[in-house]
Amino acid sequence: DQERSLMLREFQRHGFSLAENLAYSAEYGILFNDNDILEKLADGVMKDRDMLFAMIVDAQGHPLVEKSLQDFPEIEASVRQRVQDILQNTPTVPFTGHYDDMYQIFMPVFVPTVQKDGEADARSDAAHQPLEPEQRETQGMAVIGVSFNRVTESLAEIQKQVIRLAIVVLGVALVASRLLVELINRPIE
């Protein structure tokens, strides 16, 4: 069970990284309403073998790009509603959700910010001041669905390999013990 929880944690971390990268990469595509770039980004994320769907929406929750979400009609409406709820209530906070063998990640897409020349100096002067959370404007959201099936299949395959290895080791031990018994029982000449 410890192996399963470790694999699931790593799997979730992988999914979170994919969503975070998609959201970061989509900043300028949403800002300039460049659906070609957004399509390429979503296609790139969908190449991951664990991805089930990807969606990028604007700040009002309107889909700009959608890949394979329609393949899951049982959750499509709830994903869209969750996006609306997040954008209305806590648009700057990433969220996750689980549905059967699927891990869903809702990652905010922020308006790109550029550091001005004097900002670096002002930040170093304020090094001894308490930090205030940076307020960034949200311009949309990246949503992905990742499958748990590969983790489950990997765990089942590992269990099968351990059983096979145990059988091989047992067989070798039986043969070795039989040879040793014959060697020890052989009369000395």
C-alpha positions as CSV (number, residue, x, y, z in Angstrom):
1,D,0.0,0.0,0.0
2,Q,2.9,2.3,0.6
3,E,4.1,1.7,-2.9
4,R,0.7,2.6,-4.3
5,S,0.5,5.9,-2.3
6,L,4.0,6.8,-3.4
7,M,3.2,6.2,-7.0
8,L,0.0,8.1,-6.8
9,R,1.8,11.1,-5.2
10,E,4.3,11.1,-8.0
11,F,1.6,10.7,-10.5
12,Q,-0.3,13.7,-9.1
13,R,2.9,15.7,-9.1
14,H,3.4,14.8,-12.7
15,G,-0.2,15.9,-13.6
16,F,0.2,19.1,-11.6
17,S,3.4,19.9,-13.5
18,L,1.7,19.3,-16.8
19,A,-1.2,21.6,-15.9
20,E,1.1,24.3,-14.5
21,N,3.2,24.3,-17.7
22,L,0.1,24.4,-19.9
23,A,-1.2,27.4,-17.9
24,Y,2.1,29.2,-18.0
25,S,2.6,28.6,-21.7
26,A,-1.0,29.7,-22.5
27,E,-0.6,33.2,-21.0
28,Y,0.3,35.0,-24.2
29,G,-2.0,32.8,-26.4
30,I,-5.0,33.9,-24.3
31,L,-3.8,37.5,-24.0
32,F,-3.5,37.8,-27.8
33,N,-6.5,35.5,-28.5
34,D,-4.2,33.2,-30.6
35,N,-6.1,30.0,-30.8
36,D,-3.4,28.4,-33.1
37,I,-0.9,28.6,-30.3
38,L,-3.4,27.3,-27.7
39,E,-4.3,24.4,-30.0
40,K,-0.6,23.4,-30.3
41,L,-0.1,23.7,-26.6
42,A,-3.1,21.5,-25.9
43,D,-2.0,19.0,-28.6
44,G,1.4,18.9,-26.9
45,V,0.0,18.1,-23.5
46,M,-2.3,15.4,-25.0
47,K,0.8,13.5,-26.2
48,D,1.4,12.5,-22.7
49,R,0.3,8.9,-22.3
50,D,-1.7,9.6,-19.2
51,M,-3.7,12.5,-20.5
52,L,-7.4,12.1,-21.0
53,F,-8.5,15.6,-21.8
54,A,-7.2,19.2,-21.9
55,M,-9.1,22.5,-22.0
56,I,-8.2,26.1,-21.9
57,V,-10.9,28.7,-21.1
58,D,-10.9,32.5,-20.9
59,A,-11.7,34.5,-17.8
60,Q,-15.5,34.2,-18.4
61,G,-15.2,30.4,-18.7
62,H,-15.7,30.2,-22.4
63,P,-13.7,27.3,-23.9
64,L,-10.9,28.5,-26.3
65,V,-9.5,25.0,-26.8
66,E,-10.9,21.7,-25.9
67,K,-9.3,18.3,-26.5
68,S,-11.2,15.1,-25.8
69,L,-13.4,16.4,-23.0
70,Q,-16.5,15.4,-25.1
71,D,-15.3,11.8,-24.8
72,F,-16.3,11.9,-21.1
73,P,-20.0,13.0,-21.2
74,E,-20.5,11.8,-17.6
75,I,-18.1,14.5,-16.3
76,E,-18.2,17.1,-19.0
77,A,-20.9,19.2,-17.4
78,S,-19.4,19.0,-13.9
79,V,-16.0,20.1,-15.2
80,R,-17.5,23.1,-16.9
81,Q,-19.5,24.0,-13.8
82,R,-16.4,23.6,-11.6
83,V,-14.5,25.9,-13.9
84,Q,-17.2,28.5,-13.6
85,D,-17.3,28.2,-9.8
86,I,-13.6,28.5,-9.5
87,L,-13.4,31.5,-11.8
88,Q,-16.2,33.3,-9.9
89,N,-15.0,32.6,-6.4
90,T,-11.2,31.8,-6.3
91,P,-9.7,32.4,-9.7
92,T,-6.1,32.6,-8.6
93,V,-6.0,29.2,-6.7
94,P,-5.3,25.9,-8.4
95,F,-7.7,23.1,-7.6
96,T,-7.8,19.3,-8.1
97,G,-10.6,16.8,-8.3
98,H,-11.0,13.0,-8.6
99,Y,-13.5,11.1,-10.6
100,D,-13.2,7.3,-10.7
101,D,-9.8,6.7,-12.3
102,M,-9.3,10.3,-13.3
103,Y,-7.4,13.1,-11.6
104,Q,-8.5,16.6,-12.7
105,I,-6.4,19.7,-12.3
106,F,-7.7,23.2,-12.6
107,M,-4.8,25.7,-13.0
108,P,-5.3,29.5,-13.3
109,V,-3.8,31.3,-16.3
110,F,-2.4,34.7,-15.2
111,V,-1.9,37.9,-17.2
112,P,1.8,37.9,-18.1
113,T,3.7,40.4,-16.0
114,V,7.0,42.1,-16.9
115,Q,9.4,43.4,-14.3
116,K,10.2,47.0,-14.7
117,D,13.8,48.2,-14.4
118,G,13.4,49.8,-11.0
119,E,11.4,46.9,-9.5
120,A,14.5,44.7,-8.9
121,D,16.1,47.5,-6.8
122,A,12.9,48.2,-4.9
123,R,12.5,44.5,-4.1
124,S,16.1,44.3,-2.7
125,D,15.4,47.4,-0.5
126,A,12.3,45.8,0.8
127,A,14.1,42.5,1.7
128,H,13.6,43.2,5.4
129,Q,9.9,44.0,5.0
130,P,7.2,41.4,5.5
131,L,6.2,39.7,2.2
132,E,2.8,40.4,0.8
133,P,1.2,37.9,-1.5
134,E,1.5,38.9,-5.1
135,Q,-1.9,39.7,-6.5
136,R,-2.1,38.7,-10.2
137,E,-4.9,39.0,-12.6
138,T,-6.4,35.8,-13.9
139,Q,-7.2,35.7,-17.6
140,G,-8.4,32.1,-17.8
141,M,-7.8,28.6,-16.7
142,A,-6.1,25.4,-18.0
143,V,-7.9,22.2,-17.1
144,I,-6.5,18.7,-17.6
145,G,-7.7,15.2,-16.8
146,V,-5.1,12.5,-16.1
147,S,-5.8,8.8,-16.0
148,F,-4.9,6.7,-12.9
149,N,-5.1,3.5,-15.0
150,R,-1.4,3.4,-15.9
151,V,-0.5,3.6,-12.2
152,T,-2.9,0.8,-11.4
153,E,-1.6,-1.3,-14.3
154,S,2.0,-0.6,-13.3
155,L,1.3,-1.8,-9.8
156,A,-0.4,-5.0,-11.0
157,E,2.6,-5.6,-13.4
158,I,5.1,-5.1,-10.5
159,Q,3.1,-7.6,-8.4
160,K,3.2,-10.1,-11.2
161,Q,6.9,-9.7,-11.7
162,V,7.6,-10.1,-7.9
163,I,5.6,-13.4,-8.0
164,R,7.5,-14.6,-11.0
165,L,10.8,-13.7,-9.4
166,A,9.8,-15.5,-6.2
167,I,8.9,-18.7,-8.2
168,V,12.2,-18.6,-10.1
169,V,14.1,-18.1,-6.8
170,L,12.2,-20.9,-5.2
171,G,12.9,-23.2,-8.2
172,V,16.7,-22.3,-8.1
173,A,16.7,-23.0,-4.4
174,L,15.1,-26.4,-4.9
175,V,17.5,-27.4,-7.6
176,A,20.5,-26.2,-5.6
177,S,19.3,-27.9,-2.4
178,R,18.8,-31.2,-4.4
179,L,22.3,-30.9,-5.8
180,L,23.8,-30.3,-2.4
181,V,21.9,-33.2,-0.9
182,E,23.2,-35.5,-3.6
183,L,26.7,-34.1,-3.2
184,I,26.7,-34.6,0.6
185,N,25.2,-38.1,0.5
186,R,27.6,-39.3,-2.1
187,P,30.2,-41.8,-0.5
188,I,33.8,-40.6,-0.2
189,E,36.1,-42.6,-2.5
